[in-house]
Amino acid sequence: MNSSDDGAAGTAPTLREPALLGPAEVRALAERLGVRPTKQLGQNFVIDPNTIRRIVRAAGLRPDDTVVEIGPGLGSLTLGLLGAARRVVAVEIDPVLAAALPATIAERFPEAAADSNTDADATIGADSTTDAHTVGAPRFTLVQADALRITSAQLPGPAPTAMVANLPYNVAVPVLLHMLEHFPSLERVLIMVQAEVADRLAAEPGGRVYGVPSVKARWYASVRRAGSIGKNVFWPAPHVESGLVALERREPPTTLASRKEVFAVVDAAFAQRRKTLRAALSGWAGSAARAEEILRRAGVDPAARGEALAVDQYAAIAEAANAGAPGAGPQPEPGPVPEPGPTPEPEQEQEPTP
């Protein structure tokens, strides 16, 4: 990037709110582009400016933040973010929407577009090494790419410090985990997702909907529900409510096991979530007896179920498995584990609504 821009000088720009998109503007823009929201891409566009303001406030952005937005669509949230942060990098997979967004920014927030045009390093076109199209910098940058495949090398400019996104149900968790893994610079994340997904991400150990997303997200960050969003602020209106989830980056659990090894234990435990860990981890460990040995070494009750464990306990199990592997050297005797409590009645698991 041009070393003379305000970011290089270390001074945050003076921010003001752009002209946000309302219901009429969203529908007119979509009609002009010939865009019909598709279920395949999970497209539900926010049409209420007050909801945009609420999301931006909930994100807790700072004037010096570089924000990455996944799936900007027609630009409703993008405009709101530009009024609160130094830079916004928008990642859009839809080529029609990606092509139209820079013009929308230029029309509704000319100063951001003017800043972009002053950067001599701004590029238009495909980069064969990154498989992404990039347009503009520094206040606003568009990257046409699949968020499930993007890496830090594909985002121009400073590393993003925050992520804010309206994510469709079918890719919400994979996109969130991918971004947290590949962009360690992300300090804060706010996502808007289907309410059921929000509940699963924010669930605590022991909860009915606590599961794989709950545990894996906590490897990277603390997680909490940050509010609910009604159906009528979207076009087209979805069939279900939406929820805001806020994440704040923290250090992963202290363990000698790798993230991949810990996540393998999590996947195995919840693949048969109604079974005890001794049974559920038997395939992963090689046998039920081996699973019990590992669990006891980790200080985990073999009769417990996966939904009772926090992420640091899963890390302890993965580390215990490595410690007991052939060639790992002499190991201490397994420590005592708590007496098992009463076994809860099994519940019927409900499948998420698409």
Sequence and secondary structure as in RCSB ss.txt:
>XXXX:A:sequence
MNSSDDGAAGTAPTLREPALLGPAEVRALAERLGVRPTKQLGQNFVIDPNTIRRIVRAAGLRPDDTVVEIGPGLG
SLTLGLLGAARRVVAVEIDPVLAAALPATIAERFPEAAADSNTDADATIGADSTTDAHTVGAPRFTLVQADALRI
TSAQLPGPAPTAMVANLPYNVAVPVLLHMLEHFPSLERVLIMVQAEVADRLAAEPGGRVYGVPSVKARWYASVRR
AGSIGKNVFWPAPHVESGLVALERREPPTTLASRKEVFAVVDAAFAQRRKTLRAALSGWAGSAARAEEILRRAGV
DPAARGEALAVDQYAAIAEAANAGAPGAGPQPEPGPVPEPGPTPEPEQEQEPTP
>XXXX:A:secstr
  TTSHHHHT            HHHHHHHHHHHT    TTTT  EE  HHHHHHHHHHHT  TT EEEEE  TTS
HHHHHHHTTSSEEEEEE  HHHHHHHHHHHHHH HHHHHHHHT TT   SEETTTTEEEE  SSEEEEES TTT 
 GGGS SS  SEEEEE  GGGHHHHHHHHHHH TT  EEEEEEEHHHHHHHH  TT TT  HHHHHHHHHEEEEE
EEEE GGGEES  SS EEEEEEEE      SS HHHHHHHHHHHHHTTTS HHHHTHHHHSSHHHHHHHHHHTT 
 TT  GGG  HHHHHHHHHHHHHTSTTS                          
